Structure formats: C-alpha cells, structure tokens
C-alpha cells in the first residue's frame, strides 16, 4: 500500500475523480501524462502512438473511475490500464513486433535514460552510438510480450519488483523469472549479432 504523502494525495485525487470531480482528475493527468507516454513509448517505440495511447489510457481511467479502489498506489492502477491498452494494441496489430527507427529518439518522461547516447564530438562516434541504441531498441521490441512488459517496467520505468507484480497481477517470483529470461534473451541476441558482425 502507498505510504508517501504524494501517493496519499494521488489516492485522494482519484477518490474525488471517482465522484465526478474533473479538476481532481486533471491534476492526475498533468502529473502522470509524461510517465504514461514514457511507458508506452518504451513498449511501442513510436512517439506519436505513445502520445495517442496515453490519451486513451487516461480516457479509460476516467471511464473506469467508479471501479477504482485504493488498494495500491495510483501509479499501479495507471500502469495496469496502460499495460492493458498496450496488450490490446499488440492483439490488433497481429502481435508483430514494432519497426524501430534508427533516428535518435530520446525516451520521454522521467524514467532512466538507459538508451540515451552520450555526447561525442566526432560524427562517426555519434553514428556508432546511434546504431548501438537502435540495436538495443530492436532487441527489446522483439522480446515476447510477457518478457518485454516486465523488462520495461523494471529496467526502463524504475518500478520495484513488488510493484510490477501488482501491475501485472502475477507473483513476484514470476516477475523475477521473466526478468531473468528477458535479460538472457537480450544478451544472447546482442552477443550473436556481435559475433556475426565481428
């Protein structure tokens, strides 16, 4: 259960939103829109789809507000809705992994900038770093959905294992197992590509 003052404030705002208070809900949207966009961007690797998706997520939150029960942090509820939205998009797209562009897109939101290339002065160094960034994105995009969701929530969105377990409604042991598998798959793919290109 949430314990910080900010988390308790979020629960109060969502309780007010549940009663139809649009201003309270608008405060939550303002506070968490970038975080929702960041999460979806790291699953979809498409900025426009992530922005559109975040709008849809908050619309779904508003429509589901009467069912909200403050058993966990508001962000847990938010990530659950965003995860369900992403799964719906994957089903609609026929479960094809997204095309990942080589362009130097920066992650949105306040999560860790894991994929951000460091500054360098020489153009060939910048190109190499952008290629490395693209390789990592491509590998994450090709993870099976259950592993990709866990990897993004833990490594790119900085959620604790217990929070991820709540968001995905799975045991913590399953989160650990999926994280282990995701990391193993990513390392394997990247190492194989290095060997092929070496």
C-alpha positions as CSV (number, residue, x, y, z in Angstrom):
1,X,0.0,0.0,0.0
2,X,1.2,3.6,-0.7
3,X,2.8,5.4,2.2
4,X,4.3,8.7,0.9
5,X,2.4,12.0,1.1
6,X,2.4,12.3,-2.7
7,X,0.9,8.8,-3.1
8,X,-1.7,9.6,-0.5
9,X,-2.5,12.8,-2.3
10,X,-2.9,10.8,-5.6
11,X,-5.4,8.5,-3.9
12,X,-7.4,11.4,-2.6
13,X,-7.5,13.0,-6.0
14,X,-8.6,9.7,-7.6
15,X,-11.3,9.3,-4.9
16,X,-12.5,12.8,-5.8
17,X,-12.4,11.9,-9.5
18,X,-14.5,8.8,-8.7
19,X,-17.2,11.2,-7.5
20,X,-17.0,13.1,-10.8
21,X,-14.5,15.8,-9.9
22,X,-12.9,16.7,-13.3
23,X,-10.4,19.2,-11.7
24,X,-9.0,16.5,-9.5
25,X,-8.6,14.1,-12.4
26,X,-7.0,16.8,-14.5
27,X,-4.3,17.2,-11.8
28,X,-3.6,13.5,-12.0
29,X,-3.4,13.7,-15.8
30,X,-1.0,16.6,-15.6
31,X,1.2,14.8,-13.1
32,X,1.4,11.5,-14.9
33,X,0.8,12.0,-18.6
34,X,4.6,12.0,-19.3
35,X,5.1,8.9,-17.3
36,X,2.3,7.1,-19.2
37,X,3.8,8.3,-22.5
38,X,7.2,7.1,-21.5
39,X,6.0,3.6,-20.6
40,X,4.1,3.2,-23.8
41,X,6.9,4.7,-25.9
42,X,9.3,2.1,-24.5
43,X,6.8,-0.7,-25.4
44,X,5.8,0.7,-28.9
45,X,9.0,2.7,-29.9
46,X,6.7,5.2,-31.6
47,X,6.4,8.7,-30.1
48,X,3.1,9.5,-31.8
49,X,1.5,6.2,-30.9
50,X,2.7,6.6,-27.3
51,X,1.1,10.1,-27.0
52,X,-2.2,8.9,-28.5
53,X,-2.0,5.9,-26.3
54,X,-1.6,8.0,-23.2
55,X,-4.7,9.9,-24.1
56,X,-6.6,6.7,-24.5
57,X,-5.2,5.4,-21.1
58,X,-6.5,8.4,-19.3
59,X,-9.8,8.2,-21.0
60,X,-10.1,4.6,-19.9
61,X,-9.1,5.7,-16.4
62,X,-11.8,8.3,-16.3
63,X,-14.4,5.8,-17.6
64,X,-13.3,3.2,-15.0
65,X,-13.0,5.7,-12.2
66,X,-16.0,4.3,-10.3
67,X,-14.3,0.9,-10.0
68,X,-11.2,2.4,-8.5
69,X,-10.3,1.0,-5.1
70,X,-7.3,2.5,-3.3
71,X,-5.7,-0.9,-2.5
72,X,-2.4,0.2,-4.1
73,X,-0.6,3.3,-5.4
74,X,-2.4,5.3,-8.1
75,X,0.6,4.6,-10.4
76,X,0.0,0.9,-10.1
77,X,-3.6,1.4,-11.3
78,X,-2.3,3.7,-14.1
79,X,0.3,1.1,-15.3
80,X,-2.3,-1.6,-15.2
81,X,-4.5,0.3,-17.5
82,X,-1.6,1.3,-19.8
83,X,-0.4,-2.3,-19.9
84,X,-3.9,-3.5,-20.9
85,X,-4.0,-0.8,-23.6
86,X,-0.7,-2.0,-25.0
87,X,-1.8,-5.6,-25.0
88,X,-4.9,-4.6,-26.9
89,X,-2.7,-2.8,-29.5
90,X,-0.5,-5.9,-29.8
91,X,-3.5,-8.1,-30.5
92,X,-4.9,-5.6,-33.0
93,X,-1.5,-5.5,-34.8
94,X,-1.4,-9.3,-35.0
95,X,1.4,-9.5,-32.4
96,X,4.0,-8.2,-34.9
97,X,7.0,-6.5,-33.2
98,X,7.2,-2.8,-34.0
99,X,9.5,-1.4,-36.6
100,X,12.2,0.5,-34.8
101,X,13.7,3.6,-36.5
102,X,17.4,4.4,-36.3
103,X,16.6,8.0,-35.6
104,X,18.0,9.4,-32.3
105,X,14.7,9.4,-30.3
106,X,15.1,10.3,-26.7
107,X,12.9,8.5,-24.2
108,X,10.0,10.5,-22.8
109,X,9.1,11.1,-19.2
110,X,11.2,10.8,-16.1
111,X,12.4,7.2,-16.3
112,X,16.0,6.3,-16.5
113,X,17.6,7.4,-19.8
114,X,19.0,3.9,-20.4
115,X,19.1,4.2,-24.1
116,X,20.4,7.8,-24.4
117,X,23.7,8.1,-26.2
118,X,26.4,10.1,-24.5
119,X,27.7,13.2,-26.2
120,X,30.6,12.9,-28.6
121,X,32.3,15.3,-30.9
122,X,33.2,13.0,-33.8
123,X,30.4,12.2,-36.3
124,X,31.4,8.5,-36.7
125,X,31.3,8.1,-33.0
126,X,27.8,9.6,-32.9
127,X,26.7,7.3,-35.7
128,X,28.1,4.2,-33.8
129,X,26.3,5.2,-30.6
130,X,23.0,5.7,-32.5
131,X,23.4,2.3,-34.1
132,X,24.0,0.7,-30.6
133,X,20.9,2.5,-29.3
134,X,18.9,1.2,-32.3
135,X,20.2,-2.4,-31.7
136,X,19.1,-2.3,-28.1
137,X,15.6,-1.0,-29.0
138,X,15.3,-3.6,-31.8
139,X,16.2,-6.4,-29.3
140,X,13.7,-5.1,-26.7
141,X,11.0,-4.8,-29.4
142,X,11.4,-8.4,-30.3
143,X,11.1,-9.8,-26.8
144,X,8.0,-11.8,-26.3
145,X,5.2,-9.6,-24.8
146,X,5.3,-11.1,-21.3
147,X,9.1,-10.5,-21.0
148,X,9.0,-7.1,-22.7
149,X,6.4,-5.7,-20.3
150,X,8.4,-6.9,-17.2
151,X,11.7,-5.6,-18.6
152,X,10.3,-2.2,-19.5
153,X,8.6,-1.8,-16.1
154,X,11.6,-2.8,-14.1
155,X,14.6,-1.5,-16.1
156,X,13.2,1.4,-18.0
157,X,10.5,2.7,-15.7
158,X,12.2,2.0,-12.4
159,X,9.4,0.1,-10.7
160,X,10.2,-2.3,-7.9
161,X,9.6,-6.0,-8.4
162,X,6.6,-5.9,-6.0
163,X,5.1,-3.0,-7.9
164,X,5.5,-4.9,-11.2
165,X,3.8,-8.0,-9.6
166,X,0.8,-5.8,-8.7
167,X,0.6,-4.1,-12.1
168,X,0.7,-7.4,-14.0
169,X,-1.2,-9.4,-11.3
170,X,1.5,-12.1,-11.1
171,X,3.6,-13.4,-8.2
172,X,7.0,-11.6,-7.5
173,X,8.7,-14.9,-8.3
174,X,7.2,-14.8,-11.8
175,X,8.5,-11.2,-12.3
176,X,12.0,-12.3,-11.3
177,X,11.8,-15.3,-13.6
178,X,10.6,-13.2,-16.6
179,X,13.3,-10.6,-15.9
180,X,16.0,-13.2,-15.9
181,X,14.7,-14.7,-19.1
182,X,14.4,-11.2,-20.8
183,X,17.9,-10.3,-19.8
184,X,19.2,-13.7,-21.0
185,X,17.4,-13.3,-24.4
186,X,18.7,-9.7,-24.9
187,X,22.3,-10.7,-24.0
188,X,22.1,-13.7,-26.3
189,X,20.7,-11.7,-29.3
190,X,23.2,-8.9,-28.9
191,X,26.1,-11.2,-28.5
192,X,25.1,-13.3,-31.5
193,X,24.8,-10.1,-33.6
194,X,28.3,-9.0,-32.4
195,X,29.8,-12.4,-33.4
196,X,28.1,-12.2,-36.9
197,X,29.3,-8.7,-37.4
198,X,32.8,-9.3,-35.9
